Amino acid sequence: MSYIDGFVIAVPTKNKQKFIDHANSGDSVFMEMGATRVLECWGDDVPEGKTTDFRSAVKAKDDETIAFSWIEWPDKATRDAAMKKMMDPDNDDPRMDQEKNPMPFDGKRMIYGGFEPVVTLEK
């Protein structure tokens, strides 16, 4: 069964192209490590809620846009092995080096988690 890593972040709107460039560089690592699909989505219709919403979840500022991303893995074991390898202090892949490929957003406000699909509908 597949496994999904999901992310919600607030990106300075002026950094849209930097976000795309960062994703184009770094996301290939996930694919090389077994991910079957990576989607990076730029907020287009992200309304403010009455109780909670994406913007408040990441403390987005007026000059920031919500990005919603996910990585699809064939299974949790593949994901866990990939994450372990990527987080290895001896990993010298420049795509994962924050000095060579800095995040164009405040990573401390990113929310993320791993999810086991329970319903899947496809055409």
N, C-alpha and C positions, 0 to 999 in steps of 0.2 A: 504494500500500500504506500502511496506517495506521502511526502511530508513537506510542509510549507513553513518557511520563515517569512514573517511579515514585518514591515517597518513603516512607521509614520514619522516624518520629519518636517520641520519648518526651515525652508531655504530662503535666504534673502532673494527677493524677486530678481534683483539685478544680477544674481549669480546663476540664472537658469542655464546658460551655456556652459559655465564651469561645472554645474551639476551633471549635465549631459556628458561633458568630457570626462569627468571623474568616473561616471558610471561606465562609459565606453572603455575606459582603461581597466578599472578594477573588476567589473562584472565578469570579464573573461576568465578570471581566476575561478569563480564558482563553476562555470561551465567545464573548465579543465578538470575540476575536482569531482565531477559527476552530476552537477545540477542539470535538469532537463529543460529548464526555462527560467529566465530572469525577466521581470517586468519592472520598469521604472516609469512611474506615472506622475505627471505634473497636474496639480489641482486646477480644475476648470469650473467646477460647480460644487463648492465646499461651503455649505451654508452654516451660519452660526446657529447653535441650538439654544433651547431655553434652559436646559439643565446641563448638558455637556455636548461636546462636539470635537472634531479633529483639531481645530485651532486651539481650543483651551487645553486639550490633552498634551500638546507640545509647547504650550505657552507662546504661540505664534504672535509676532508683532505685526503692526499694520503694513510694514514693508516686506513681509514674508509671504511665501506661497507654500501650501501644503504639498508635499510629495508623498506618494503612497507606493510602496515597492514590495515585491515579494519574490522569493526564490523557491522554485519547485524542485524537489529532490525525488529520486525514485523511492527512497525509504529513509527512515530516521538513521539507520546505521551509516548510510553513505554520507548524510549530513553531518553526523557526529564526527566521523573520520575526517571529513573535509575541514570542519571547524577546528579540530585539534591540530591539524597540519598547518592551517593558516595562522593560528595563535602561537605556534611554536616560536620561541624567542630566536631560534636559529634560522627561521624562514627569512631568506634574503631577497625575496621577490620584490622588485621595486614597485610593483603595482599595489602592494600592501603597505608600503613605507609611507607613513604620514608626512614625512619631509619631502618626498618625491612626488606623492600624489595626495596632497592635503584635501581633507573634506571641506567643501565649500559651504558648510553649515555648522551649527553648534551641535556636535555629537552628544553632548550631555542632555539635550532635550529630546533626543530620538527615543521613541518607544518601539519595542520590538519583542518578538516572541516566536516560539516554534509551535506549530499546530498540526494536529492529526486530522485529515479530512474525515468527516462523518457522512456527508452527502455530496455526491458529484453528479452533475447533469451535464451531458455533452451532446453535441450533434455530430 
